[in-house]
Amino acid sequence: MFKENHELRRQQAQWKNGTGTITLEHFLEEDEAYNAGRLFAKVTIEPGNAVGYHQHIGDSETFYILSGEATVNENGVERVLHPGDVAVCPDGAWHSIGNNGTENMEYLAIILYNHTSAEI
């Protein structure tokens, strides 16, 4: 399978009661990933905007920072991440991600379901 850039599903939204809007470019849909997860996207957050603080239940989310500066809060611990850095929010944890920098921040977001060995 190949997808050209113009074929990707794009979405703009205020996410999880965050500030401003974010842009998602879905490079893989849930059924294309054999239902292993529910989000496979490049996310762009403009300066001053953020995804609100929320909890993951039954899944985990991984961020891979592509550009800009990301402020990530995981369970009350805040870190600033840069291109090439990774954050993983495991099942049951809380997190948020925002852009306190001066340029757009981009990252890959992947949400995978927490399948137990009994379900596989």
Secondary structure, 3 states (H helix, E strand, C coil): CCCCHHHCEEEEECCCCCCCCEEEEECCCHHHHCCCEEEEEEEEECCCCEEEEEECCCEEEEEEEEECCEEEEECCEEEEECCCCEEEECCCCEEEEECCCCCCEEEEEEEEECCCCCCC
